[in-house]
Amino acid sequence: MNENINNQELLEEESSIDFGKIFKDLLKHKGLYFKVLPVAFVLAAIIALSLPNYYNCQVKLSPEMSGKSTSAGSLASLASSFGVNLGNAGGMGTEALFPTLYPDLMNSVDFKTSLFPVPVTIEGNKDKGEQDRTMTYYDYMENEQKTPWWSAVSPGKVIGWVKSIFTTKDEEETSSKVDPFRLTKKQTEIVKAIDENIVCDVDKKTMVITINVTDQDPVICATMADTVKNRLQNFITDYRTSKARVDLEYNRKLYQETKARYDKARRLYAEFTDANQDIILQTVRQRQVELENEMQLQYNAYTQVAAQLMAAEAKVQEDTPAFTTLQSATVPVKKTGPKRAQICIIFLFLAFLGTTAWILYKEGELKSLLGLS
């Protein structure tokens, strides 16, 4: 019996909210909506139109996995789907550079600063007679980026403009040099901008490398996506073949030395034989045998080193990784953002909620809706 009474009281409290009165209160102030919503729409349109367009280009690569650990790699892929990391058992043998470390490699300062001198081209409007402009990626990021109007009047911009007045030529020349160990303030800002624009991700299940590049220019967006892909491939290739290339260089040097010794021994033997054809002295014959043995010894060493050189060359080719391009870089046709329609809708929705909350507060209905009374 008491439970029924309590339930009835709860129902009465819930029904104490008079939605009809709330609706009438909102209609009473409908003129406020006609004032606030158009203003919110105009502000949203100004903000949305001030944001520069940007484009996105995506490149996908599939790196070659070590053939010696194919089964282990399959096991690691299966384990990773359950959130288990098998470490070295899963893929690249004794290598230290796993595909999952490629994003960390691209996030390094050395890799980002290596993109500074990459040449990029801004295509001019042919209808207006504009010419194409070629510059470095650093100059493009520093001078050609469009920003909203409010960023031009920010305190940081004003302070930077004041400091630029007192900057000497020596300081400007020093800032143009790139030292990854000690970057200038402007170079650090460019590195941060590149970090936001270029993102690398690796699927732990399939080991597919995805490179996303965002930029305000569609052509430069595709150019940088292709450049980053090539630089990543070259770095991985250099790393995977570094030991084999050192061995190859050593065998090539050894080959040249043994070949030179063999050529010398062969020349000495031929010269001695030609000069002593009619002489039958035992000492001459003994000397001829010694030179012949020396020539044969150098020849054996030469052929052995030549075989080692061929094996070293084959090892470099074997260790050179192969990459399958699943999705190549293409110039985006449509812009990725900003989503101006969504921005306007969000502004109007927030303005509507804010106006409604203010009306309910003014009419004393907000507390009842929040359960504070």
Solvent accessible surface area in square Angstrom, and as a share of the most:
residue,aa,sasa,rsa
1,M,175,0.78
2,N,112,0.58
3,E,131,0.59
4,N,98,0.50
5,I,76,0.39
6,N,79,0.40
7,N,81,0.42
8,Q,107,0.48
9,E,87,0.39
10,L,100,0.50
11,L,115,0.57
12,E,101,0.45
13,E,113,0.51
14,E,117,0.52
15,S,84,0.54
16,S,82,0.53
17,I,45,0.23
18,D,77,0.40
19,F,139,0.58
20,G,40,0.38
21,K,89,0.38
22,I,15,0.08
23,F,123,0.51
24,K,142,0.60
25,D,7,0.04
26,L,36,0.18
27,L,89,0.44
28,K,134,0.57
29,H,33,0.15
30,K,117,0.50
31,G,36,0.34
32,L,50,0.25
33,Y,24,0.09
34,F,148,0.61
35,K,142,0.60
36,V,47,0.27
37,L,51,0.25
38,P,67,0.42
39,V,89,0.51
40,A,11,0.08
41,F,101,0.42
42,V,81,0.46
43,L,93,0.46
44,A,0,0.00
45,A,25,0.20
46,I,81,0.41
47,I,53,0.27
48,A,1,0.01
49,L,131,0.65
50,S,28,0.18
51,L,45,0.22
52,P,31,0.19
53,N,57,0.29
54,Y,81,0.31
55,Y,37,0.14
56,N,50,0.25
57,C,5,0.03
58,Q,60,0.27
59,V,0,0.00
60,K,67,0.29
61,L,1,0.01
62,S,34,0.22
63,P,12,0.07
64,E,75,0.34
65,M,66,0.29
66,S,23,0.15
67,G,67,0.64
68,K,191,0.81
69,S,16,0.10
70,T,87,0.51
71,S,92,0.60
72,A,30,0.23
73,G,13,0.13
74,S,70,0.45
75,L,103,0.51
76,A,17,0.13
77,S,36,0.23
78,L,109,0.54
79,A,16,0.12
80,S,31,0.20
81,S,51,0.33
82,F,158,0.66
83,G,71,0.68
84,V,78,0.45
85,N,137,0.70
86,L,63,0.31
87,G,43,0.41
88,N,100,0.51
89,A,56,0.43
90,G,9,0.09
91,G,4,0.04
92,M,4,0.02
93,G,34,0.33
94,T,143,0.83
95,E,42,0.19
96,A,71,0.55
97,L,24,0.12
98,F,48,0.20
99,P,2,0.01
100,T,51,0.30
101,L,71,0.35
102,Y,2,0.01
103,P,25,0.16
104,D,89,0.46
105,L,27,0.13
106,M,9,0.04
107,N,78,0.40
108,S,41,0.26
109,V,61,0.35
110,D,93,0.48
111,F,17,0.07
112,K,15,0.06
113,T,9,0.05
114,S,41,0.26
115,L,1,0.01
116,F,6,0.03
117,P,85,0.54
118,V,8,0.04
119,P,92,0.58
120,V,2,0.01
121,T,47,0.28
122,I,25,0.13
123,E,106,0.47
124,G,15,0.14
125,N,62,0.32
126,K,137,0.58
127,D,140,0.73
128,K,154,0.65
129,G,54,0.52
130,E,86,0.39
131,Q,143,0.64
132,D,66,0.34
133,R,117,0.43
134,T,96,0.56
135,M,36,0.16
136,T,49,0.29
137,Y,0,0.00
138,Y,31,0.12
139,D,54,0.28
140,Y,6,0.02
141,M,12,0.05
142,E,64,0.29
143,N,101,0.52
144,E,50,0.23
145,Q,52,0.23
146,K,143,0.60
147,T,78,0.45
148,P,23,0.15
149,W,141,0.50
150,W,92,0.32
151,S,25,0.16
152,A,66,0.51
153,V,105,0.60
154,S,37,0.24
155,P,105,0.66
156,G,53,0.51
157,K,106,0.45
158,V,77,0.44
159,I,97,0.49
160,G,38,0.36
161,W,167,0.59
162,V,65,0.37
163,K,119,0.51
164,S,63,0.41
165,I,101,0.51
166,F,157,0.65
167,T,48,0.28
168,T,76,0.44
169,K,161,0.68
170,D,104,0.54
171,E,99,0.44
172,E,94,0.42
173,E,110,0.49
174,T,86,0.50
175,S,35,0.22
176,S,79,0.51
177,K,147,0.62
178,V,65,0.37
179,D,69,0.36
180,P,57,0.36
181,F,178,0.74
182,R,181,0.66
183,L,41,0.20
184,T,39,0.23
185,K,150,0.64
186,K,77,0.33
187,Q,1,0.01
188,T,49,0.28
189,E,81,0.37
190,I,8,0.04
191,V,13,0.07
192,K,128,0.54
193,A,31,0.24
194,I,2,0.01
195,D,58,0.30
196,E,138,0.62
197,N,27,0.14
198,I,12,0.06
199,V,77,0.44
200,C,15,0.09
201,D,85,0.44
202,V,15,0.09
203,D,64,0.33
204,K,132,0.56
205,K,112,0.47
206,T,87,0.50
207,M,36,0.16
208,V,29,0.16
209,I,0,0.00
210,T,21,0.12
211,I,0,0.00
212,N,38,0.19
213,V,1,0.00
214,T,38,0.22
215,D,6,0.03
216,Q,44,0.20
217,D,26,0.14
218,P,35,0.22
219,V,38,0.22
220,I,1,0.00
221,C,0,0.00
222,A,10,0.07
223,T,49,0.28
224,M,0,0.00
225,A,0,0.00
226,D,55,0.29
227,T,25,0.14
228,V,0,0.00
229,K,23,0.10
230,N,60,0.31
231,R,80,0.29
232,L,0,0.00
233,Q,36,0.16
234,N,90,0.46
235,F,91,0.38
236,I,1,0.01
237,T,34,0.20
238,D,75,0.39
239,Y,81,0.31
240,R,42,0.15
241,T,3,0.02
242,S,47,0.30
243,K,152,0.64
244,A,4,0.03
245,R,101,0.37
246,V,102,0.59
247,D,58,0.30
248,L,22,0.11
249,E,105,0.47
250,Y,133,0.51
251,N,19,0.10
252,R,85,0.31
253,K,123,0.52
254,L,46,0.23
255,Y,49,0.19
256,Q,108,0.48
257,E,72,0.32
258,T,3,0.02
259,K,78,0.33
260,A,62,0.48
261,R,110,0.40
262,Y,30,0.11
263,D,38,0.20
264,K,113,0.48
265,A,8,0.06
266,R,114,0.42
267,R,123,0.45
268,L,74,0.37
269,Y,42,0.16
270,A,46,0.36
271,E,97,0.43
272,F,46,0.19
273,T,36,0.21
274,D,97,0.50
275,A,75,0.58
276,N,30,0.16
277,Q,129,0.57
278,D,136,0.70
279,I,75,0.38
280,I,132,0.67
281,L,110,0.55
282,Q,131,0.58
283,T,104,0.60
284,V,23,0.13
285,R,122,0.45
286,Q,95,0.42
287,R,114,0.42
288,Q,53,0.24
289,V,74,0.42
290,E,80,0.36
291,L,16,0.08
292,E,76,0.34
293,N,90,0.46
294,E,75,0.33
295,M,37,0.16
296,Q,89,0.39
297,L,110,0.55
298,Q,25,0.11
299,Y,90,0.34
300,N,74,0.38
301,A,34,0.27
302,Y,41,0.16
303,T,53,0.31
304,Q,112,0.50
305,V,12,0.07
306,A,24,0.19
307,A,60,0.47
308,Q,75,0.33
309,L,21,0.10
310,M,137,0.61
311,A,63,0.49
312,A,9,0.07
313,E,79,0.36
314,A,62,0.48
315,K,90,0.38
316,V,27,0.16
317,Q,134,0.60
318,E,118,0.53
319,D,34,0.17
320,T,50,0.29
321,P,10,0.06
322,A,62,0.48
323,F,40,0.17
324,T,81,0.47
325,T,57,0.33
326,L,96,0.48
327,Q,77,0.34
328,S,62,0.40
329,A,26,0.20
330,T,93,0.54
331,V,76,0.44
332,P,23,0.14
333,V,142,0.82
334,K,171,0.72
335,K,83,0.35
336,T,56,0.32
337,G,1,0.01
338,P,10,0.07
339,K,111,0.47
340,R,60,0.22
341,A,72,0.56
342,Q,104,0.46
343,I,35,0.18
344,C,20,0.12
345,I,115,0.58
346,I,97,0.49
347,F,68,0.28
348,L,56,0.28
349,F,118,0.49
350,L,106,0.53
351,A,19,0.15
352,F,90,0.37
353,L,83,0.41
354,G,42,0.41
355,T,8,0.05
356,T,22,0.13
357,A,42,0.32
358,W,127,0.45
359,I,0,0.00
360,L,12,0.06
361,Y,143,0.54
362,K,119,0.50
363,E,50,0.22
364,G,54,0.52
365,E,22,0.10
366,L,44,0.22
367,K,122,0.51
368,S,37,0.24
369,L,65,0.32
370,L,114,0.57
371,G,59,0.57
372,L,127,0.63
373,S,118,0.76
